């Protein structure tokens, strides 16, 4: 529980315009063991590479709490909003 640095891959839409590593707030005792090789994954170090966020197609998930992660978390939520807005526009066209 607390703040952990997350290594942010350049190809994950949720992290657009963020640096290569940012701190996010975690509060959990569970983690996903991502076995899908096509999923994009951001990691944090918990003595092993713990999946902190995943993206596959239109599915996004975070292990951390963006709403509790300050300005950086707000940027992630903004990016998610922009992703949804683009998808809605595609559906309308």
C-alpha positions in Angstrom: 0.0 0.0 0.0 1.4 3.4 -1.0 3.2 5.1 -3.8 5.1 3.0 -6.3 7.0 3.9 -9.5 5.5 2.4 -12.6 7.5 1.8 -15.8 5.3 3.2 -18.6 5.5 1.7 -22.0 5.4 4.2 -24.8 2.7 2.2 -26.7 0.0 2.3 -24.0 -2.7 4.8 -24.8 -3.5 5.5 -21.1 0.0 6.9 -20.6 0.2 9.2 -23.6 2.3 12.3 -23.0 3.7 10.9 -19.7 7.3 10.3 -18.9 8.8 6.7 -18.9 8.2 6.3 -15.2 5.7 7.8 -12.8 4.5 7.2 -9.3 1.0 6.0 -8.6 -1.0 5.1 -5.5 -1.6 1.4 -4.8 -3.9 0.0 -2.1 -4.3 -3.8 -2.6 -3.3 -7.3 -1.6 -4.1 -8.9 -5.0 -2.6 -8.7 -8.5 -3.4 -10.0 -11.9 -1.0 -12.6 -13.5 -1.3 -11.5 -17.1 -0.5 -14.4 -19.4 -1.8 -12.9 -22.6 1.2 -12.1 -24.8 -0.8 -9.7 -26.9 -1.6 -7.5 -23.9 0.4 -4.3 -23.3 1.6 -4.2 -19.7 3.1 -1.5 -17.4 5.0 -2.8 -14.4 6.0 -1.8 -10.9 8.6 -3.5 -8.8 7.3 -5.5 -5.8 10.4 -7.7 -5.6 9.1 -9.0 -9.0 7.5 -7.3 -12.0 3.9 -6.7 -10.8 1.5 -5.8 -13.6 0.4 -2.3 -12.8 -1.7 -1.7 -15.9 -2.9 -3.6 -18.9 -4.3 -2.8 -22.3 -5.6 -5.1 -25.0 -7.7 -3.6 -27.8 -10.5 -1.5 -26.1 -9.9 -3.1 -22.7 -7.9 -1.1 -20.1 -7.2 -1.8 -16.5 -5.0 -0.4 -13.7 -4.0 -2.0 -10.5 -3.3 1.4 -9.0 -5.8 4.1 -8.1 -5.6 6.9 -10.7 -8.1 9.0 -8.8 -5.8 8.9 -5.7 -2.6 9.4 -7.7 -2.5 13.2 -7.9 -1.8 15.1 -11.1 -0.4 12.0 -12.9 -3.5 10.0 -12.1 -5.7 12.8 -13.4 -3.6 12.7 -16.7 -4.4 9.0 -16.9 -8.1 9.6 -16.4 -8.0 12.4 -19.0 -6.3 10.1 -21.5 -9.0 7.5 -20.8 -11.7 10.2 -21.5 -10.0 11.1 -24.7 -9.9 7.4 -25.8 -13.6 7.0 -25.1 -14.4 10.3 -26.9 -12.5 9.1 -30.0 -14.3 5.7 -29.9 -17.7 7.4 -29.6 -16.9 9.6 -32.6 -15.9 6.5 -34.6 -19.2 4.9 -33.8 -21.1 8.0 -34.8 -19.4 8.3 -38.2 
